[in-house]
């Protein structure tokens, strides 16, 4: 009798996961997202934090990873758009001539 093979998902082979933009909520592919890692403190108010540190309190800080879409990252100034020459480089200029 022929053997029945176990079902293996072959259609999801090249796919990546998706990420939600922190600013606008758009769903984008993971490789296209611009992720920034920042350190945030438990105490949000800076004046209160300084007062507690003067008294000797130890305030913990933890890393936070936020992912943005390209539009939001450009708008917020995280990523800068390159110059005209970089974006419109012609094929002949990229060749190395010996």
N, CA and C atoms as an extended XYZ file, in Angstrom:
294
Properties=species:S:1:pos:R:3:atomname:S:1:resname:S:1:resid:I:1 pbc="F F F"
N         0.830       -1.187        0.000 N   UNK     1
C         0.000        0.000        0.000 CA  UNK     1
C         0.877        1.254        0.000 C   UNK     1
N         0.402        2.300       -0.661 N   UNK     2
C         1.173        3.537       -0.643 CA  UNK     2
C         1.134        4.192        0.742 C   UNK     2
N         2.233        4.868        1.055 N   UNK     3
C         2.349        5.525        2.357 CA  UNK     3
C         1.791        6.941        2.258 C   UNK     3
N         1.008        7.338        3.247 N   UNK     4
C         0.455        8.683        3.267 CA  UNK     4
C         1.422        9.591        4.030 C   UNK     4
N         1.897       10.640        3.338 N   UNK     5
C         2.860       11.536        3.963 CA  UNK     5
C         2.165       12.517        4.887 C   UNK     5
N         2.907       12.945        5.886 N   UNK     6
C         2.400       13.951        6.820 CA  UNK     6
C         2.306       15.292        6.089 C   UNK     6
N         1.298       16.068        6.400 N   UNK     7
C         1.098       17.366        5.761 CA  UNK     7
C         2.182       18.332        6.233 C   UNK     7
N         2.911       18.906        5.286 N   UNK     8
C         3.941       19.896        5.586 CA  UNK     8
C         3.547       21.183        4.872 C   UNK     8
N         3.575       22.295        5.593 N   UNK     9
C         3.208       23.570        4.989 CA  UNK     9
C         4.328       24.038        4.078 C   UNK     9
N         4.124       23.948        2.807 N   UNK    10
C         5.149       24.383        1.863 CA  UNK    10
C         4.894       25.802        1.351 C   UNK    10
N         3.691       26.269        1.462 N   UNK    11
C         3.387       27.574        0.887 CA  UNK    11
C         3.898       28.732        1.738 C   UNK    11
N         4.228       28.507        3.012 N   UNK    12
C         4.704       29.576        3.881 CA  UNK    12
C         6.225       29.648        3.933 C   UNK    12
N         6.899       29.021        2.992 N   UNK    13
C         8.354       28.876        3.084 CA  UNK    13
C         9.097       30.205        3.080 C   UNK    13
N         8.751       31.126        2.197 N   UNK    14
C         9.519       32.360        2.088 CA  UNK    14
C         8.936       33.529        2.841 C   UNK    14
N         7.924       33.323        3.607 N   UNK    15
C         7.237       34.436        4.241 CA  UNK    15
C         7.877       34.828        5.557 C   UNK    15
N         7.816       36.101        5.848 N   UNK    16
C         8.286       36.601        7.130 CA  UNK    16
C         7.088       37.056        7.942 C   UNK    16
N         7.345       37.311        9.195 N   UNK    17
C         6.286       37.797       10.057 CA  UNK    17
C         5.977       39.257        9.792 C   UNK    17
N         4.937       39.739       10.419 N   UNK    18
C         4.550       41.135       10.276 CA  UNK    18
C         4.696       41.844       11.611 C   UNK    18
N         4.820       43.162       11.534 N   UNK    19
C         4.987       44.014       12.706 CA  UNK    19
C         3.979       45.141       12.593 C   UNK    19
N         3.481       45.610       13.716 N   UNK    20
C         2.561       46.741       13.734 CA  UNK    20
C         3.347       48.002       14.078 C   UNK    20
N         3.149       49.052       13.298 N   UNK    21
C         3.833       50.325       13.533 CA  UNK    21
C         3.357       50.923       14.852 C   UNK    21
N         4.298       51.409       15.655 N   UNK    22
C         3.971       51.976       16.964 CA  UNK    22
C         3.246       53.311       16.844 C   UNK    22
N         3.453       54.019       15.736 N   UNK    23
C         2.893       55.353       15.601 CA  UNK    23
C         1.516       55.346       14.941 C   UNK    23
N         1.403       54.702       13.773 N   UNK    24
C         0.145       54.774       13.021 CA  UNK    24
C        -0.666       53.481       13.062 C   UNK    24
N        -0.076       52.361       13.488 N   UNK    25
C        -0.805       51.110       13.584 CA  UNK    25
C        -0.877       50.315       12.296 C   UNK    25
N        -0.097       50.701       11.293 N   UNK    26
C        -0.090       49.989       10.015 CA  UNK    26
C         0.644       48.655       10.166 C   UNK    26
N         0.152       47.617        9.493 N   UNK    27
C         0.804       46.313        9.514 CA  UNK    27
C         1.807       46.274        8.363 C   UNK    27
N         3.085       46.022        8.691 N   UNK    28
C         4.155       46.023        7.700 CA  UNK    28
C         5.002       44.774        7.858 C   UNK    28
N         5.718       44.340        6.801 N   UNK    29
C         6.604       43.190        6.928 CA  UNK    29
C         7.768       43.486        7.869 C   UNK    29
N         8.271       42.469        8.529 N   UNK    30
C         9.325       42.640        9.527 CA  UNK    30
C        10.620       43.182        8.914 C   UNK    30
N        10.950       42.753        7.699 N   UNK    31
C        12.207       43.208        7.102 CA  UNK    31
C        12.144       44.665        6.658 C   UNK    31
N        10.946       45.203        6.498 N   UNK    32
C        10.797       46.580        6.053 CA  UNK    32
C        10.681       47.558        7.224 C   UNK    32
N        10.413       47.056        8.406 N   UNK    33
C        10.224       47.913        9.571 CA  UNK    33
C        11.551       48.505       10.031 C   UNK    33
N        11.494       49.711       10.575 N   UNK    34
C        12.663       50.375       11.135 CA  UNK    34
C        12.494       50.344       12.644 C   UNK    34
N        13.312       49.534       13.298 N   UNK    35
C        13.186       49.318       14.734 CA  UNK    35
C        14.241       50.126       15.478 C   UNK    35
N        13.820       50.741       16.574 N   UNK    36
C        14.697       51.546       17.408 CA  UNK    36
C        14.603       51.015       18.827 C   UNK    36
N        15.754       50.815       19.454 N   UNK    37
C        15.761       50.335       20.832 CA  UNK    37
C        16.164       51.489       21.743 C   UNK    37
N        15.304       51.810       22.697 N   UNK    38
C        15.569       52.884       23.646 CA  UNK    38
C        15.500       52.332       25.061 C   UNK    38
N        16.048       53.086       25.996 N   UNK    39
C        16.013       52.699       27.403 CA  UNK    39
C        15.006       53.602       28.103 C   UNK    39
N        13.991       52.997       28.707 N   UNK    40
C        12.966       53.758       29.406 CA  UNK    40
C        13.023       53.467       30.891 C   UNK    40
N        12.754       54.489       31.668 N   UNK    41
C        12.767       54.355       33.118 CA  UNK    41
C        11.358       54.050       33.613 C   UNK    41
N        11.284       53.461       34.790 N   UNK    42
C         9.980       53.160       35.381 CA  UNK    42
C         9.287       54.457       35.776 C   UNK    42
N        10.062       55.426       36.278 N   UNK    43
C         9.519       56.726       36.666 CA  UNK    43
C         9.581       57.641       35.450 C   UNK    43
N         8.441       58.101       34.975 N   UNK    44
C         8.372       58.895       33.750 CA  UNK    44
C         8.768       60.360       33.978 C   UNK    44
N         8.433       60.918       35.137 N   UNK    45
C         8.680       62.331       35.411 CA  UNK    45
C        10.158       62.553       35.747 C   UNK    45
N        10.887       63.386       34.980 N   UNK    46
C        12.320       63.547       35.236 CA  UNK    46
C        12.639       64.249       36.553 C   UNK    46
N        11.790       65.201       36.975 N   UNK    47
C        12.072       65.894       38.239 CA  UNK    47
C        11.897       64.953       39.426 C   UNK    47
N        10.879       64.135       39.387 N   UNK    48
C        10.659       63.154       40.449 CA  UNK    48
C        11.789       62.132       40.475 C   UNK    48
N        12.270       61.756       39.301 N   UNK    49
C        13.368       60.796       39.223 CA  UNK    49
C        14.646       61.364       39.841 C   UNK    49
N        14.942       62.646       39.557 N   UNK    50
C        16.132       63.282       40.134 CA  UNK    50
C        16.041       63.359       41.653 C   UNK    50
N        14.866       63.693       42.158 N   UNK    51
C        14.681       63.775       43.617 CA  UNK    51
C        14.873       62.416       44.273 C   UNK    51
N        14.319       61.377       43.657 N   UNK    52
C        14.474       60.036       44.223 CA  UNK    52
C        15.930       59.565       44.175 C   UNK    52
N        16.656       59.921       43.102 N   UNK    53
C        18.065       59.540       43.014 CA  UNK    53
C        18.910       60.269       44.047 C   UNK    53
N        18.558       61.521       44.367 N   UNK    54
C        19.282       62.264       45.408 CA  UNK    54
C        19.097       61.617       46.778 C   UNK    54
N        17.916       61.066       47.008 N   UNK    55
C        17.644       60.405       48.290 CA  UNK    55
C        18.279       59.024       48.372 C   UNK    55
N        18.772       58.517       47.247 N   UNK    56
C        19.457       57.229       47.254 CA  UNK    56
C        18.646       56.078       46.700 C   UNK    56
N        17.543       56.362       46.060 N   UNK    57
C        16.723       55.292       45.493 CA  UNK    57
C        17.356       54.781       44.198 C   UNK    57
N        17.250       53.490       43.970 N   UNK    58
C        17.743       52.885       42.739 CA  UNK    58
C        16.548       52.705       41.805 C   UNK    58
N        16.587       53.398       40.680 N   UNK    59
C        15.476       53.360       39.725 CA  UNK    59
C        15.891       52.500       38.543 C   UNK    59
N        15.102       51.488       38.276 N   UNK    60
C        15.416       50.551       37.203 CA  UNK    60
C        15.031       51.147       35.845 C   UNK    60
N        15.813       50.785       34.837 N   UNK    61
C        15.517       51.154       33.459 CA  UNK    61
C        15.555       49.881       32.623 C   UNK    61
N        14.689       49.794       31.660 N   UNK    62
C        14.597       48.591       30.838 CA  UNK    62
C        14.580       48.978       29.358 C   UNK    62
N        15.145       48.120       28.504 N   UNK    63
C        15.152       48.431       27.070 CA  UNK    63
C        13.785       48.179       26.435 C   UNK    63
N        13.399       49.067       25.536 N   UNK    64
C        12.126       48.955       24.817 CA  UNK    64
C        12.420       49.028       23.324 C   UNK    64
N        11.914       48.061       22.571 N   UNK    65
C        12.113       48.028       21.125 CA  UNK    65
C        10.825       48.484       20.453 C   UNK    65
N        10.911       49.570       19.689 N   UNK    66
C         9.752       50.093       18.981 CA  UNK    66
C        10.018       50.035       17.487 C   UNK    66
N         9.030       49.551       16.743 N   UNK    67
C         9.161       49.421       15.292 CA  UNK    67
C         8.220       50.412       14.610 C   UNK    67
N         8.740       51.074       13.584 N   UNK    68
C         7.977       52.071       12.844 CA  UNK    68
C         7.974       51.726       11.360 C   UNK    68
N         6.936       52.174       10.658 N   UNK    69
C         6.926       52.038        9.206 CA  UNK    69
C         7.830       53.131        8.628 C   UNK    69
N         8.127       53.054        7.347 N   UNK    70
C         9.065       53.986        6.726 CA  UNK    70
C         8.521       55.411        6.767 C   UNK    70
N         7.227       55.580        6.514 N   UNK    71
C         6.636       56.920        6.513 CA  UNK    71
C         6.765       57.585        7.875 C   UNK    71
N         6.450       56.864        8.930 N   UNK    72
C         6.524       57.433       10.275 CA  UNK    72
C         7.969       57.685       10.689 C   UNK    72
N         8.885       56.797       10.298 N   UNK    73
C        10.295       56.971       10.654 CA  UNK    73
C        10.880       58.212        9.985 C   UNK    73
N        10.499       58.471        8.743 N   UNK    74
C        10.967       59.675        8.056 CA  UNK    74
C        10.332       60.905        8.688 C   UNK    74
N         9.056       60.839        9.013 N   UNK    75
C         8.351       61.974        9.612 CA  UNK    75
C         8.910       62.322       10.984 C   UNK    75
N         9.266       61.298       11.773 N   UNK    76
C         9.786       61.530       13.118 CA  UNK    76
C        11.273       61.876       13.127 C   UNK    76
N        11.949       61.731       12.000 N   UNK    77
C        13.359       62.085       11.920 CA  UNK    77
C        14.301       60.967       12.315 C   UNK    77
N        13.810       59.746       12.414 N   UNK    78
C        14.663       58.608       12.764 CA  UNK    78
C        15.550       58.254       11.578 C   UNK    78
N        14.990       58.318       10.370 N   UNK    79
C        15.717       58.006        9.143 CA  UNK    79
C        15.673       59.232        8.254 C   UNK    79
N        16.787       59.542        7.624 N   UNK    80
C        16.836       60.669        6.701 CA  UNK    80
C        16.830       60.139        5.266 C   UNK    80
N        16.189       60.877        4.378 N   UNK    81
C        16.174       60.515        2.970 CA  UNK    81
C        17.515       60.923        2.379 C   UNK    81
N        18.092       60.045        1.560 N   UNK    82
C        19.379       60.340        0.933 CA  UNK    82
C        19.260       61.444       -0.097 C   UNK    82
N        20.384       61.928       -0.572 N   UNK    83
C        20.394       62.992       -1.560 CA  UNK    83
C        19.931       62.514       -2.918 C   UNK    83
N        19.751       63.466       -3.813 N   UNK    84
C        19.268       63.148       -5.157 CA  UNK    84
C        20.267       62.263       -5.889 C   UNK    84
N        21.549       62.539       -5.729 N   UNK    85
C        22.582       61.768       -6.434 CA  UNK    85
C        22.600       60.313       -5.975 C   UNK    85
N        22.369       60.073       -4.691 N   UNK    86
C        22.350       58.700       -4.182 CA  UNK    86
C        21.147       57.928       -4.700 C   UNK    86
N        20.003       58.586       -4.769 N   UNK    87
C        18.784       57.894       -5.171 CA  UNK    87
C        18.706       57.688       -6.673 C   UNK    87
N        19.318       58.568       -7.470 N   UNK    88
C        19.195       58.510       -8.922 CA  UNK    88
C        20.542       58.221       -9.574 C   UNK    88
N        21.301       57.334       -8.986 N   UNK    89
C        22.592       56.959       -9.547 CA  UNK    89
C        22.360       56.109      -10.794 C   UNK    89
N        23.090       56.387      -11.838 N   UNK    90
C        22.910       55.647      -13.087 CA  UNK    90
C        23.765       54.397      -13.083 C   UNK    90
N        23.417       53.468      -13.948 N   UNK    91
C        24.090       52.171      -13.994 CA  UNK    91
C        25.553       52.309      -14.398 C   UNK    91
N        25.861       53.214      -15.312 N   UNK    92
C        27.227       53.386      -15.794 CA  UNK    92
C        28.171       53.906      -14.720 C   UNK    92
N        27.673       54.677      -13.770 N   UNK    93
C        28.516       55.235      -12.716 CA  UNK    93
C        28.897       54.192      -11.680 C   UNK    93
N        28.115       53.128      -11.559 N   UNK    94
C        28.395       52.119      -10.548 CA  UNK    94
C        29.514       51.176      -10.973 C   UNK    94
N        29.810       51.098      -12.251 N   UNK    95
C        30.841       50.185      -12.732 CA  UNK    95
C        32.227       50.678      -12.338 C   UNK    95
N        33.076       49.743      -12.035 N   UNK    96
C        34.462       50.071      -11.728 CA  UNK    96
C        35.264       49.907      -13.006 C   UNK    96
N        35.936       50.956      -13.416 N   UNK    97
C        36.721       50.887      -14.644 CA  UNK    97
C        38.176       50.630      -14.303 C   UNK    97
N        38.752       49.671      -14.996 N   UNK    98
C        40.140       49.275      -14.720 CA  UNK    98
C        41.066       49.843      -15.773 C   UNK    98
